[in-house]
Amino acid sequence: MFTAGLIAIVSSLTSPFSAKRVPIQASDAPEQDHAKRSASQSFGLAFALSVPFRVIGAVSNGHLMPGLSVGALLAFCPMTDALILVYRERRAVGAAELLKRSVDVRRMPRAVCLVPVRLTMPGA
């Protein structure tokens, strides 16, 4: 139901006979600036969070498990980054909502989406 509604909205926006285009108003501009700022903050924070793992991985030959280097912890940097930024904006409520959304299977359109995930994790 949600997907059909989204398709209808997108098709109406891209239709050559759609209603007139609405120019960006001054009140919309701060949200766009916020999105740009948020993306640059996210990139910078993810990079800063990854530096210690990169340095430790380069300096040491330590492994978390056989065949799994310390650099593998880089996989957790984007989620940590997102949690930090959401916590700064909306505190614990926002962070809890983000964690709930990340494991909410009902939000997925189909369970078939999980097949590629399962195939990329052969050891799980």
C-alpha positions in Angstrom: 0.0 0.0 0.0 2.8 2.4 0.9 4.8 1.5 -2.2 1.8 2.1 -4.5 1.2 5.5 -2.9 4.9 6.4 -3.2 4.9 5.4 -6.9 1.8 7.5 -7.5 3.5 10.5 -5.9 6.7 10.1 -7.9 4.9 9.6 -11.2 2.8 12.7 -10.6 6.0 14.7 -10.0 7.7 13.4 -13.1 4.7 13.6 -15.4 5.0 16.3 -18.1 1.4 17.2 -17.5 1.8 17.6 -13.7 0.8 20.7 -11.9 3.0 23.8 -12.1 6.4 23.5 -10.3 6.6 25.2 -7.0 9.7 27.3 -6.5 11.8 26.9 -3.3 10.6 29.4 -0.8 12.8 31.1 1.8 11.4 29.0 4.5 12.5 25.8 2.7 16.1 26.9 2.4 17.2 26.3 6.0 16.1 22.7 5.8 18.3 22.2 2.7 21.2 23.8 4.4 20.6 21.5 7.4 20.6 18.5 5.2 23.9 19.6 3.6 25.4 20.4 7.0 24.2 17.1 8.4 25.8 15.1 5.5 29.1 16.9 5.9 29.0 16.4 9.7 28.1 12.7 9.2 31.0 12.2 6.8 33.5 14.0 9.0 32.4 12.2 12.1 32.5 8.8 10.4 36.0 9.6 9.2 37.1 10.7 12.7 35.6 7.5 14.3 37.4 5.3 11.7 40.9 6.8 12.3 41.7 4.9 15.5 40.7 1.6 13.9 42.8 2.3 10.9 45.8 3.2 12.9 45.6 0.3 15.2 45.1 -2.0 12.3 48.1 -0.6 10.5 50.4 -0.6 13.5 49.5 -4.0 15.0 49.1 -7.4 13.6 46.4 -8.1 16.1 43.3 -10.0 15.1 39.9 -10.1 16.7 39.5 -13.7 15.4 41.5 -15.7 13.0 41.2 -13.8 9.6 39.3 -10.8 11.2 41.6 -7.8 11.7 40.9 -4.8 13.9 40.0 -2.9 10.8 36.8 -4.9 10.6 35.4 -2.7 13.4 35.1 0.0 10.8 31.8 -1.5 9.9 30.3 -0.1 13.1 31.4 3.5 12.4 28.5 4.6 10.3 25.9 3.4 12.8 27.8 5.0 15.7 28.0 8.2 13.7 24.2 8.2 13.1 23.5 7.5 16.7 25.7 10.4 17.8 24.2 12.8 15.4 20.6 11.8 16.2 21.3 11.9 19.9 22.7 15.5 19.6 19.4 16.5 17.9 16.7 14.5 19.7 18.5 13.0 22.7 17.7 9.5 23.9 14.3 9.4 22.4 15.7 9.9 18.9 18.5 7.4 19.4 16.0 4.8 20.6 13.7 5.4 17.6 16.7 5.0 15.3 17.7 1.7 16.8 14.1 0.5 16.7 13.8 1.4 13.0 17.0 -0.4 12.2 15.5 -3.7 13.3 11.9 -3.2 12.3 11.2 -6.0 9.8 7.7 -4.7 9.2 9.0 -1.6 7.4 10.5 -3.7 4.7 8.4 -4.1 1.6 9.1 -7.8 1.2 11.1 -10.5 3.0 12.9 -11.2 -0.3 15.1 -8.2 0.6 16.8 -10.3 3.2 18.0 -12.9 0.8 21.0 -10.9 -0.5 21.9 -10.0 3.1 21.9 -13.6 4.0 24.0 -14.6 1.0 26.7 -11.9 1.8 27.1 -13.3 5.2 28.1 -16.9 4.6 29.4 -17.5 8.1 26.3 -16.4 9.9 
